[in-house]
Amino acid sequence: MYLRLALAACLVATPLFADTVDLQGHAIEVVDTEAGQALLVDGAKAHEDGVIYLDTQPREVGGATVLVGAAGSGGNICNAGPFVLSLQEGVFHFDGPADSCAYLEQTIGADAVDFVSAPSAAWAGEHWRWTPVEGLVRLDPVTFKPDPSKGWDQLGELEGAHPLDVFRLGPIADQIYALLGEEEGDTFVDLLSGVGSGGLAAPGYVGSGHNIDGSYAVVILDAATRQPYLAWAFGGGEIQTRPEGLENWSPGAIRALKTWSEAQ
C-alpha cells in the first residue's frame, strides 16, 4: 500500500508546532531561531533553515520509523526541499534537504520514500529516493511523454492550464512541432516556460508565456479547425507566426490573438 502526498499541500499548514511530537519516547519539535527555524531532536539541533515543515505522522519504512519534512530559505522563489528524519535501531539520522527547487510529490512505500516532480515539454522531472541504507539520493530524471490517446476531444482538460500543458495532448503536440521544426520548437517551448497562464477561451484554448526581457510566446488552439496557431517575439522584436502570415490563420485565431494583445 502506498501513501501519496504533495509536500506543499500536506506540510505547508504546519510550519511550526505548538506541542512536541513524541517519537518512541524522543521529543521532536520545530522552534523559531534568529536564522529562521530549527528541527530539534531531544533538544539537539538536527537542522536549521529559513523555514521547516514537518509531517507529524510517523511512518514505518524499511524497518525504520520516519518523519518526512521539507526545509528551505522561505519565500516563493524556490520550493522547500524534502528531508527525512529516521530512527534506526535507536539512532536518529537526518537526510536532506534535497538540493531542488522543484515541486515534489512524495510516495511512501514499504521500503522507500520517493519524491518526484512532474516533467514538462520544457524540462525533465526530478526523482529523489530515500531508503534506510542509502539515505536520500537523486535518481535518473523523469522523461516527459505526451499522451498519444488525448487530443482535440480532450481540449476541456486545459481549463486554467499552463500553456506547456498543451504538449501533454500528443496529437496536438505533434501538430505544433510539425509547424515549428526541431530548432524553432525548442525556442518556442523555452519561451512558453516563462511566467505563463492560459485557459479555455474562443476559439478553444489560449495561453502564453513571458520572460523578463519582454520575450513571449502565444499558443491558440482552434477547436473548430483543429489547428494550433502560434506566435512569438524576442524582447519587443517583430512578431513571428505559424502558420506564417495571419492571412493563413482562422478568423477565430486572429480574434484571439488581437484580444490577447490588447490585454497585455
N, C-alpha and C positions, 0 to 999 in steps of 0.2 A: 504493500500500500504506500502511496506517495502523497505527500502534502505539498501543494503548490501555493506559493505566496509571492506577492510582489513586495520587495523590500520597502519601497517608498510607501506603499499602502498599509503594510502591517506594522511598520516601525515608526512612521512619522508622528503617530499620535502619542508616542511615549518617549520623548527625548530625555526626560528626567523623572526619576522615581521619588515619590513621597515616602515610600517604605522600602526596606531592604528585602531583596529576594533571597530566600533560603534555599540553597542548593546542596542537599545532602549534608546539612549542618554548617555549610560555609556561607558567609554573608557576601552577596554580590550587590553592588549599588553603583549608580551613576551620580556624581556630585559636581557642582559648579566649582571652577577654579579660576584663577586670574587669566589663564590662557584660553579657557573655554569650558571643557568638561573632562572628567576623568572617570575611568572604569576601575573600581576598587574591588579586590578580592580579599576578604578578611582584613580590610583596611590598607592593603598594599596596592600600589598603583600598577595595574596591568597595561593600561594605555591611556594616553591623554591626547585630545584633539579639540578642534573648534566646536564640534557637536558630535554627540554619540547617541545612537538609537539602539535599543535592545529589545528583543522579543523575550518576555519574561517566562515563556513556557518552555521548560527543558524538554529535549528530545533525546532518544537513545539511538545512536548511530554507530554501527560497527563496534559495539561494546563500550563506547564512550558516552558520557552524558554531556550534551552540548547546549549552549545558548548561542543563538545567531544574532548578529547585530550589524550595524553599519556606522562608519565614522568618517568624518571629513572636515574640511575647513569651514563649512557652512555656506549659506548663500545659494544662488540659483545658477552659478556658472558651471559647477561640477557636482554631479551626484555623489553622495557619500559611498565609499567603497565597503563591501561586506567584510566581516570578520567572523571568526568562530572562536568562542571560548569553550574549551572542553576540559572535562575532568576524567582523567585516565589513570586507573589504579592509584587513586588518591592524590594524583599530581595534576595541577592546572596547567594548561597550555593555551597560549593566545596566538592565533594565526591570522595575519592580515594587518590592516585592511588591504583588499585588493587594489593594486595601482590602476584604477579605472575610473572614468567619468561616466561610463555607460549606465543606462537604466537596466539593472539586472534583476531578473526574476529568479527566485530560488525554488529548488525542488529538493525536499528532504526525503531521502530513501533509507533503506535498511543499513546500507554500508557506506553511503557518501552523501554529501550535500553539494548540489550543483547550482551554479549561478550563471545564468545565460541571458544575453541581450539579443533582441530581435535584429536580424540583418535587414538591410535595405538595398535598393539598387545602387546607393552611393557608398556603402561600407558593409563590411562583413560583421557578423555578430561576434560577441566575445563569449568564451566559455571558461569558467573557473570551476574547479572541483576541490572540495575538502574531504580528506579521509584521515582517520586517526594516525595512520602510518606516515603519509607524505605531507600532511598539512594542507595548506591552500596553494594550489598550483594552477597555472594558466595552460589550457589545452588548445588544440587547433581551433582556428576561427570557424564560425558557423557561416556557410556559404548561402548567399541569397539565391532563391529559386522561385521564379514566377510560377503561379499555379496555372497549368495549361487547361484546366477544367473550368476556369472562371474567365468570363469575357464581358461582352456588352450586356448580356442578360443580367449580370450581377452589378451593374453600374450603381445601383442603390446602396451597395456596401460602402461607397465612397462618401457618404454623408459625413461632413465635417472632417474628412480625411486630409492628411498632409499630401501634397502633390506627389511625393515619392511613392505613396501607396498605390498610385495608378499602375506602377510597374508590377504590382502583385497580380494583376489580371493578365495572364500570359498572352492571349491573342492581341490585346491592346498594346502590351509592351513590344510585341513583335512588329506591329504596325509603326510604332514610334521609332524603333531602331531602323526599320526599313526606310523611313523618311530621312533619317539623320546620317546613317552610316556609323561606323565604329568611332571615328575621331570626334565628330560632332556630337555623337551620342554621349560620349564621356563628358564632354564640355557641358552639354545640356543638363545631364544628371547632376553634375557638380554645382551648377547654378541653382538647380531646384533644391539642393540640400541645405541651402541657407535658411534664414528665418522665413518660414512659409506657412501658408494656410490655404484651405480650399473647401469645396463642398458642392452639393448638388445645386445647380442653377442653370437657367436656359443657356444653351440648348441641351445640356446634360450635366456635365461637371466642369468647373472652372477652378484652377488652382495656380498658385505662383510662389516662387521662392526669391528671396532678395539677399544680396551681400552688402557689406558695409561700404563698399566702393561705389555703390549705385548700380551695379550689375543686377540683372534679374532674368527670370525665365517664367513663361506662362504656358500652361497646358490647358487646352479646351477640348473636351470630348463631346462631339455632336451625336446624340443618341439617334437622331433621325437618319443621318447619313452614315452612321457607324464609322466615323473618320476622326482621328485625332488631328488637331491643329495646334501648332507650336510657334512660339515667338520668344525671342531673347535679345538682349543687348548688353554690351560691356561698358560699365562706367559712364553712362549717359550717351553712349555712341549710337550709331544708326541701328534701328531695329531690323532683325533678321526673322524671316518666317519660313515655315514648312507646313504645307506645300508652299513653295516660293511664290511670292506675289499674292496680295489679297484678292486679286481677281480670280484666284483659284480656291478661295475659301467659300464655305457655305454662308448664306446670309446670316444664319443664327450665330456662327462662329465670329463673323465680323462684328455683329452687335455686341457679343460677349466681350470681345477684345476692347471695343470702344468703351463699354460700361466699366470694365476693369481699369482702363487707362484713366478715365475721368475720376475714379475713386482714389487714385494714388496722390 
